[in-house]
Amino acid sequence: METIEVLESNIKSISSQLEELENNFSSIENALNEKMKNLNIENEKDLEKVNLKIKNLSLLKKLYDEKKAKLENILEENPLWKLFTENEEIIEEVEKQEAIYRENQAKIQNKIEENEKVLKKLNSSIKVHKDFSFVFFFAAIISLLLGFAMRNINTWLFFGAAFTGFIGLFETIFWRKIESKIDEVKAEIQELTKRKMIRPNYLSILKDYNLKSIKELRQKYYEFIEWKTRKKEYNQVSEEFKNLESEILRELKDFNLGSAAQIIDSGIAYLEKIYNDIQKLLLSKSSIEREIDKLNEELERMKAKREESFTSLNKMLDNLKISIDEIKDFENIYNEYLKIKETITKIDSEIEKFENILSEEIYPEYIMSKIYETEKLRDELNSYEKDLQEDIEKAPEFSEILENLKKRDELSRKLETLKGYYSNIEVSKQILQKNLEEYVETYGKKFKEEFTKILLSITNEPLPLIVEENLSVRLNINGEKLNPNEFLSAATFDQLLFAYKIALYRTMSEHNLPLVIDNALIRYDNTRLQKTLEILDEESKRRQIILLTSDERLKAKFKEVMILEG
């Protein structure tokens, strides 16, 4: 019988698995039929033909893309093509202009170098003549002074002074002429330098087309020749492209797809996807079929074994002339009998024990305590009976009970109403959340601006701080949001808290609430303390400020100070 129960349980489990597999098999078959309908086929036999068609379409698509890229490459034009078309001799002209430009540059450079040599000679000459003029003028002055001093030879000295003075004047005139000539040579060099810097026309052409040299222009010209050659092939390639496009669209039409060129890419990809999905579904279907066959074999084996066990059981029952129910009843009754027999044995043992105790009138201590407790409980029971009798006498009338029941019903109705209100709490939460978001959007931006402005005015340097939507402040270090209290110095953190509090008052306080500051400035240096006091002075125009501090520096900062002892 136990074997039959195990077999029944196994059969039930296998049947459940079979049912689930059959449901999956049915779902896969439905999906498979739907996919095959999309490919315009009715059964799996036509799938190989469809596969060949899709492969052919993929091959045609590859040729189609190549032709399309080739056409686009042929049609791709460069702005230079227009220049080459309008003037095919542009390369020769540019090269000629370059040769002329280089020749002119060489001539100008040679002339500049010649002028520089002349300039160098003139500078040397002017130095010599300038020195001579100074020497002769100095000799004339000496001779003139000596002429006044020596009367015997003053005539010769005056004559010498006149002669040296004349030579000095001649040298001066000569070096001044050389100086003017130097200016002319410098002007000519400057003019030649300007002419040398004039850009030729061909460089403007190269610049207009983003070319760096004539070599690049020549390379572009070769590309232009190739482009012209390719353009002659355009009609042939275009015809082949159109034929491929028409063939692909005809093939796609067999699958009930559109006839627009825009669907070629998506259509073929769609067909390939459907075919791959069908292959996966077929594999799943085959796997499930094998699993179903395996479970069916196992189920049949279990059923055969169960029938064999039933046959053996019925044969035994016929030999014993009893039924299964009788065996079950006998087993249950026999087990109960054994339990009762065991209980009776225990009770008999206890009775015998207590009979011995009673016969000898020797009670254990715990029995004596039980007797005492029993007497005590009996007295309490009498007391409870009296109290109960009094309560019965004081019990309310039936009309009063009805009134209480009516009140209970009213309270029940109120409770149901409250439950209805409770169901609206979620809606209320959403409304409150929305209002909170609007509040943060309205006041959050103003708070951030005030907080940043106040903190910057105190520290005089920006800190990498982030004010989040819930107005909490985080320190941004390498993209990581950290707690400022863990990384900032104590004084800087005090300044951050001060700026936060002032910004909060300015943003959130619609009334001029008093501002209380308790020993928050003691760690400030003198510079930041002064800036903070300026902010408090401005804030005092809006609200009352109560400042509690043990900082001796603040005594001289306020007119009215109250000193507290202790």
Long-range contacts (C-beta under 8 A, 24 or more apart in sequence): 1-313, 1-324, 1-327, 3-309, 4-306, 4-309, 4-310, 4-313, 7-302, 7-305, 7-306, 7-309, 8-306, 10-302, 11-299, 11-302, 11-303, 11-306, 14-295, 14-298, 14-299, 14-302, 15-299, 17-295, 18-292, 18-295, 18-296, 18-299, 21-288, 21-291, 21-292, 21-295, 22-292, 24-288, 25-285, 25-288, 25-289, 25-292, 28-281, 28-284, 28-285, 28-288, 29-285, 31-281, 32-278, 32-281, 32-282, 32-285, 35-274, 35-277, 35-278, 35-281, 36-278, 38-255, 38-274, 39-255, 39-271, 39-274, 39-275, 39-278, 40-254, 40-255, 40-256, 44-282, 47-275, 47-278, 50-275, 51-275, 53-251, 53-254, 54-268, 54-271, 54-272, 54-275, 56-251, 57-248, 57-251, 57-252, 57-268, 57-271, 58-268, 58-272, 60-244, 60-247, 60-248, 60-251, 61-248, 61-264, 61-265, 61-268, 63-244, 64-241, 64-244, 64-245, 64-248, 64-264, 67-237, 67-240, 67-241, 67-244, 68-241, 70-237, 71-234, 71-237, 71-238, 71-241, 73-230, 74-227, 74-230, 74-231, 74-233, 74-234, 74-237, 75-234, 77-227, 78-220, 78-223, 78-224, 78-227, 79-209, 80-209, 80-217, 80-220, 80-224, 81-224, 81-227, 83-205, 83-209, 84-220, 84-221, 84-224, 90-205, 90-217, 90-221, 91-214, 91-217, 91-218, 91-221, 93-202, 94-202, 94-205, 94-214, 94-217, 95-214, 97-200, 97-201, 97-202, 98-200, 98-202, 98-214, 100-200, 101-200, 101-202, 105-196, 108-192, 108-195, 108-196, 109-196, 111-192, 112-189, 112-192, 112-193, 112-196, 115-185, 115-188, 115-189, 115-192, 116-189, 118-185, 119-182, 119-185, 119-186, 119-189, 122-178, 122-181, 122-182, 122-185, 123-182, 125-175, 125-178, 126-175, 126-178, 126-179, 126-182, 129-171, 129-174, 129-175, 129-178, 130-171, 130-175, 132-167, 132-168, 132-171, 133-168, 133-169, 133-171, 133-172, 133-175, 134-168, 135-168, 136-164, 136-165, 136-167, 136-168, 136-171, 137-164, 137-165, 137-168, 137-172, 139-164, 139-168, 140-164, 140-165, 140-168, 440-469, 440-470, 440-471, 443-507, 443-508, 444-469, 444-471, 446-506, 446-507, 447-471, 447-503, 447-504, 447-507, 447-508, 450-502, 450-503, 450-506, 450-507, 451-499, 451-500, 451-503, 454-498, 454-499, 454-502, 454-503, 454-535, 455-495, 455-496, 455-499, 457-531, 457-535, 458-495, 458-498, 458-499, 458-528, 458-531, 458-532, 458-535, 459-492, 459-495, 459-528, 460-531, 463-488, 463-492, 463-496, 465-496, 471-504, 473-500, 490-523, 491-523, 491-524, 491-525, 491-528, 494-520, 494-521, 494-523, 494-524, 495-524, 495-528, 495-532, 498-532, 502-535, 502-539, 505-539, 505-543, 506-542, 509-543, 512-542, 512-543, 512-544, 513-543, 514-543, 514-544, 514-545, 514-546, 515-539, 515-543, 515-544, 515-545, 515-546, 516-546, 516-548, 517-545, 517-546, 517-547, 517-548, 517-549, 518-548, 519-548, 519-549, 519-550, 519-551, 521-549, 521-551, 521-554, 522-549, 522-550, 522-551, 526-553, 529-553, 533-557
